[in-house]
């Protein structure tokens, strides 16, 4: 069985997730937004207290609020680092992104692998798959756990909202197409854990999300 542990980090109130398998203790850190020593300590303490083996560091996309803790996670746990290839320019321009918000950030680690829809990772016996969902950024992927019926949706789909498209690499029509083609094709009972705010379900977003009601009728 997988455990989903969210942390709310940094001035953007970004959701960082630690996903771990209770049997094997294998874990993945998704979108680490820890931005100071206190936040780093909270995440490290959780990993240590639960005896977790951090196998994977995964970024759904590479906007600044989702990558602030990448160097810490990579350096502390030496996890295999996965990002979308089309978001590499965002990772490499982390300093420029940070300066736009008057925050500082150190050097980013280089990714070990690029994500694709053929990428398959395992936590214990649980499979992680990836859905290519550009629009908020050119390369964003949602992280789907089919057997457990939940999906980390990054900044693509939120409870009663959708991702911004006025930032680096955003495109509104592409975002809507991604939600319709990839996320709305998932079962209605799939729980979504977005990059900001509360969790929801695919079925609820089809029927209640004011930005997307028409999409569900297509």
C-alpha positions in Angstrom: 0.0 0.0 0.0 1.2 3.5 -0.8 1.2 6.4 1.6 0.8 10.0 0.2 2.3 12.6 2.5 2.0 16.3 1.4 4.0 19.2 2.7 3.1 22.8 2.0 6.3 24.7 1.4 7.7 28.1 0.4 6.1 31.5 -0.2 3.9 30.0 -3.0 2.3 27.5 -0.7 3.4 24.7 -3.0 2.5 21.1 -2.3 5.5 18.8 -2.1 4.7 15.1 -2.0 6.5 12.1 -0.5 5.0 8.9 -1.8 6.1 5.7 -0.2 5.4 2.0 -0.1 4.7 0.6 3.3 6.2 -2.8 2.7 9.5 -1.9 0.9 9.9 1.7 2.3 10.8 2.8 -1.2 9.8 6.4 -1.8 9.6 9.2 -4.3 9.8 12.9 -3.6 7.7 14.8 -6.2 8.1 18.6 -6.7 10.3 19.4 -3.8 9.6 23.0 -2.8 11.5 23.2 0.4 13.1 26.6 0.4 14.9 27.0 3.8 16.5 24.9 6.5 13.4 24.5 8.5 11.4 23.1 5.6 14.4 20.8 4.6 14.5 19.5 8.2 10.8 18.7 8.2 11.1 16.7 5.0 14.3 14.9 6.1 12.8 14.1 9.6 9.8 12.5 8.0 12.0 10.4 5.7 14.2 9.4 8.6 11.4 8.7 11.1 9.7 6.4 8.6 12.9 4.6 7.5 12.4 5.5 3.9 14.7 4.8 0.9 14.3 7.8 -1.4 14.7 6.2 -4.8 13.3 8.9 -7.1 13.2 12.7 -7.3 10.5 13.7 -9.8 9.5 17.1 -11.1 6.1 17.4 -12.8 7.5 20.6 -14.3 10.3 23.1 -13.5 8.8 26.4 -12.4 10.7 27.9 -9.5 8.2 27.0 -6.7 8.5 23.3 -7.6 12.3 23.0 -7.8 13.5 25.0 -4.8 14.4 21.8 -3.0 15.8 19.7 -5.8 19.5 20.3 -4.9 18.7 19.4 -1.3 16.9 16.1 -2.1 19.5 15.1 -4.7 22.4 15.9 -2.4 21.0 14.4 0.7 19.5 11.2 -0.7 21.2 10.7 -4.1 17.8 9.9 -5.7 17.5 9.3 -9.4 16.3 12.7 -10.8 13.6 12.8 -13.5 12.3 15.9 -15.2 10.4 16.7 -18.5 12.9 17.3 -21.2 11.0 20.3 -22.6 11.3 21.9 -19.2 15.1 21.6 -19.0 15.4 25.3 -20.0 13.4 26.2 -16.9 15.6 24.2 -14.7 18.7 25.7 -16.2 17.2 29.2 -15.8 16.3 28.7 -12.1 18.3 31.7 -11.1 16.5 34.0 -13.5 13.1 32.6 -12.3 14.1 33.2 -8.7 15.2 36.8 -9.3 11.8 37.6 -10.8 10.4 36.9 -7.3 13.3 38.4 -5.3 14.4 35.1 -4.0 17.7 33.3 -4.2 18.5 29.8 -5.3 21.7 27.8 -5.6 22.9 25.7 -8.6 20.4 23.1 -9.8 21.5 19.5 -10.1 21.4 18.0 -13.6 18.7 15.5 -14.3 19.6 11.9 -14.5 16.7 11.0 -16.9 14.0 12.7 -18.9 10.4 11.6 -18.4 8.2 10.2 -21.2 4.9 8.4 -21.4 6.9 5.1 -21.7 8.7 5.7 -18.4 7.7 3.1 -15.8 9.0 3.3 -12.3 8.2 1.1 -9.3 7.8 1.7 -5.6 7.7 -1.8 -4.2 5.1 -3.5 -6.3 3.3 -0.3 -7.2 3.8 1.1 -10.7 4.3 4.8 -11.5 3.3 6.0 -14.9 3.4 9.4 -16.6 0.9 11.4 -18.6 2.2 14.2 -20.9 0.1 17.2 -20.1 1.7 20.4 -21.5 0.1 23.8 -21.3 1.1 25.2 -18.0 4.7 24.6 -19.2 5.9 23.0 -22.4 6.9 19.8 -20.8 4.7 19.1 -17.8 3.8 15.5 -16.8 1.2 14.3 -14.4 2.3 11.4 -12.2 -0.3 8.6 -12.2 -0.6 5.6 -9.9 -3.1 3.4 -11.7 -3.5 0.6 -9.1 -4.0 3.1 -6.3 -6.2 5.4 -8.3 -4.5 8.7 -7.6 -2.6 11.2 -9.7 -0.2 14.0 -8.9 -1.4 16.8 -11.3 1.2 19.4 -10.7 -0.1 22.8 -11.9 -2.3 21.4 -14.6 -5.5 20.7 -12.7 -6.6 22.0 -9.3 -9.7 21.7 -7.2 -12.2 24.0 -9.0 -9.4 25.6 -11.1 -6.7 25.0 -13.7 -3.1 26.0 -14.1 -2.0 29.5 -15.1 -0.8 29.9 -18.7 0.7 33.4 -18.4 4.1 32.2 -17.1 7.1 30.8 -18.9 6.0 28.5 -21.7 2.3 28.5 -21.0 -0.5 28.0 -23.6 -4.2 28.0 -22.6 -5.6 25.9 -25.5 -2.8 23.3 -25.0 -3.6 23.1 -21.3 -7.3 22.5 -22.0 -6.5 19.8 -24.5 -4.2 18.1 -22.0 -6.9 18.0 -19.4 -9.5 16.7 -21.7 -7.3 14.1 -23.5 -5.3 12.8 -20.6 -6.9 13.6 -17.2 -10.5 13.4 -18.2 -9.9 10.0 -19.7 -9.0 8.7 -16.2 -11.7 7.0 -14.1 -14.0 9.4 -12.2 -12.9 8.0 -8.9 -9.2 8.9 -9.4 -8.1 11.3 -6.6 -6.0 14.2 -7.8 -3.3 15.8 -5.7 -2.4 19.2 -7.2 0.6 21.4 -6.8 -1.3 23.9 -4.8 -4.4 23.6 -2.7 -6.7 20.7 -1.8 -7.2 17.3 -3.3 -10.2 16.4 -5.4 -11.4 13.7 -7.8 -11.6 13.6 -11.6 -15.4 13.1 -11.6 -15.9 16.1 -9.3 -13.7 18.3 -11.6 -15.7 17.2 -14.6 -19.0 18.2 -13.0 -18.0 21.2 -10.8 -14.9 22.9 -12.1 -16.1 26.2 -13.6 -13.3 26.2 -16.1 -14.0 22.7 -17.4 -17.7 21.8 -17.3 -17.9 22.2 -21.1 -14.8 19.9 -21.6 -16.6 17.0 -19.9 -19.4 17.2 -22.4 -17.1 16.7 -25.5 
